[in-house]
Amino acid sequence: ERGAKILLIPMHYPGDDQITSELYQLLDAPDSVSIFPKGRSVEQVIAAIGELDLLIGVRLHALVFAAIATTPAIAISYDPKVDQFAERMEQVNIGPLSTVSAEAIWQEACYHLDEGDKIRERTRRLSTKLRLEALHNATLAAELLAKGDFQPPQPSS
């Protein structure tokens, strides 16, 4: 309906490549669906995600990479960590993988495509905030290590 091109990105090998291939076959649209090549660097994956108008992600890393690239994203939940990250980034969480419907995905995808610039700006703002928080935490950790106050846990016997 929208003339979209779909890029399937396996995030976890070996499991995701099989489901990606099955999904590719089900979509049966070789001119508009492709699979991101295996063996690319993290930077290449983030760059590819940055070129997308929308990411629909099941894996946490896909959602994190979308946040880094400021790409609007819809989360499909399979784990509480996905729920928590989606909430923190104000990404729509369409629900658990076991009950998600094609209609719900379609409605959210249309909304995100229509409001992409606004969502991208919100993602940029929230991603910057998270980066600053991470930098602050790293600074605190470095200060603790420099003071010598940090005692690593001792292995139990």
C-alpha positions as CSV (number, residue, x, y, z in Angstrom):
1,E,0.0,0.0,0.0
2,R,2.8,2.4,0.8
3,G,5.4,1.1,-1.6
4,A,7.8,0.4,1.3
5,K,10.9,-1.6,1.0
6,I,11.5,-4.1,3.8
7,L,15.0,-4.9,5.2
8,L,15.1,-7.9,7.5
9,I,18.0,-7.7,9.9
10,P,19.0,-10.8,11.8
11,M,20.4,-9.6,15.1
12,H,21.4,-12.9,16.8
13,Y,23.0,-15.8,15.1
14,P,22.4,-18.6,14.5
15,G,18.7,-18.4,15.5
16,D,17.6,-15.2,13.8
17,D,18.9,-16.1,10.3
18,Q,16.5,-19.1,10.1
19,I,13.4,-17.1,11.1
20,T,14.5,-14.3,8.8
21,S,14.7,-16.7,5.9
22,E,11.3,-18.1,6.7
23,L,9.8,-14.6,6.9
24,Y,11.5,-13.6,3.6
25,Q,9.8,-16.7,2.0
26,L,6.4,-15.8,3.5
27,L,6.6,-12.2,2.3
28,D,7.2,-13.5,-1.3
29,A,8.1,-10.1,-2.6
30,P,11.7,-10.3,-3.9
31,D,11.7,-6.8,-5.3
32,S,10.7,-5.1,-2.0
33,V,12.2,-7.4,0.7
34,S,15.8,-8.0,1.3
35,I,17.9,-9.5,4.1
36,F,20.8,-7.6,5.6
37,P,24.1,-9.5,5.0
38,K,25.6,-11.6,7.8
39,G,29.0,-10.6,9.1
40,R,28.7,-6.8,9.1
41,S,30.1,-4.7,11.9
42,V,28.0,-3.1,14.6
43,E,28.8,0.3,13.0
44,Q,27.5,-1.0,9.6
45,V,24.3,-2.3,11.2
46,I,23.7,1.0,13.0
47,A,24.3,2.9,9.8
48,A,21.8,0.7,7.9
49,I,19.2,1.2,10.7
50,G,19.9,4.9,10.5
51,E,18.7,4.9,6.8
52,L,15.4,3.3,7.8
53,D,12.2,5.3,8.1
54,L,11.0,2.8,10.8
55,L,12.4,-0.2,12.7
56,I,10.1,-2.9,14.0
57,G,12.2,-4.8,16.5
58,V,12.0,-7.9,18.7
59,R,15.6,-7.9,19.8
60,L,16.8,-5.4,22.4
61,H,19.9,-4.6,20.3
62,A,17.8,-3.6,17.4
63,L,15.9,-1.1,19.5
64,V,19.1,0.2,21.0
65,F,20.7,0.6,17.6
66,A,17.5,2.4,16.4
67,A,17.9,4.8,19.4
68,I,21.5,5.4,18.6
69,A,20.6,6.1,14.9
70,T,17.5,8.1,16.0
71,T,15.3,5.9,13.9
72,P,11.7,5.6,14.9
73,A,11.0,2.2,16.4
74,I,8.2,-0.1,17.4
75,A,9.0,-2.8,20.0
76,I,7.6,-6.3,20.0
77,S,8.2,-7.6,23.5
78,Y,9.7,-11.0,24.4
79,D,11.5,-10.0,27.6
80,P,11.1,-7.4,30.4
81,K,14.4,-5.7,29.2
82,V,12.7,-4.9,25.9
83,D,9.7,-3.5,27.8
84,Q,11.9,-1.3,30.0
85,F,14.1,0.0,27.2
86,A,11.0,0.8,25.0
87,E,9.4,2.6,27.9
88,R,12.6,4.6,28.6
89,M,12.9,5.6,24.9
90,E,9.2,6.2,24.5
91,Q,9.1,3.6,21.8
92,V,5.7,2.0,21.2
93,N,5.6,-1.5,22.6
94,I,3.1,-3.3,20.5
95,G,2.9,-6.2,23.0
96,P,4.2,-9.7,23.5
97,L,5.4,-11.6,20.5
98,S,2.9,-14.4,21.3
99,T,-0.1,-12.2,20.9
100,V,0.9,-9.4,18.5
101,S,-1.4,-8.9,15.5
102,A,-0.6,-7.9,12.0
103,E,-3.3,-5.2,12.2
104,A,-1.8,-3.6,15.3
105,I,1.6,-3.6,13.6
106,W,0.1,-2.1,10.5
107,Q,-1.7,0.7,12.4
108,E,1.4,1.6,14.4
109,A,3.7,1.5,11.3
110,C,1.4,3.8,9.4
111,Y,1.4,6.3,12.3
112,H,5.1,6.1,12.7
113,L,5.7,6.7,9.0
114,D,3.3,9.6,9.0
115,E,4.9,11.2,12.1
116,G,8.5,10.1,11.4
117,D,10.1,13.5,11.8
118,K,8.4,14.3,15.1
119,I,9.3,10.8,16.4
120,R,12.9,11.0,15.2
121,E,13.3,14.3,17.0
122,R,12.0,12.8,20.2
123,T,14.2,9.8,19.8
124,R,17.2,12.1,19.3
125,R,16.4,14.0,22.5
126,L,15.9,10.8,24.6
127,S,19.0,9.1,23.1
128,T,21.2,12.1,24.0
129,K,19.8,12.0,27.5
130,L,20.7,8.3,27.9
131,R,24.2,8.9,26.5
132,L,24.8,11.7,29.0
133,E,23.6,9.4,31.9
134,A,25.9,6.6,30.7
135,L,28.8,9.0,30.5
136,H,28.1,10.3,34.0
137,N,28.0,6.7,35.3
138,A,31.3,5.9,33.6
139,T,32.8,9.0,35.2
140,L,31.6,8.0,38.6
141,A,33.1,4.5,38.1
142,A,36.4,5.9,37.0
143,E,36.5,8.2,40.0
144,L,35.9,5.2,42.4
145,L,38.7,3.2,40.7
146,A,41.1,6.2,40.9
147,K,40.4,6.7,44.6
148,G,41.2,3.1,45.3
149,D,38.0,2.8,47.3
150,F,36.6,0.1,45.0
151,Q,37.1,-3.5,46.2
152,P,36.2,-6.1,43.6
153,P,34.1,-9.0,44.8
154,Q,36.2,-11.9,46.0
155,P,35.4,-15.3,44.4
156,S,33.8,-17.7,46.9
157,S,35.7,-20.8,47.8
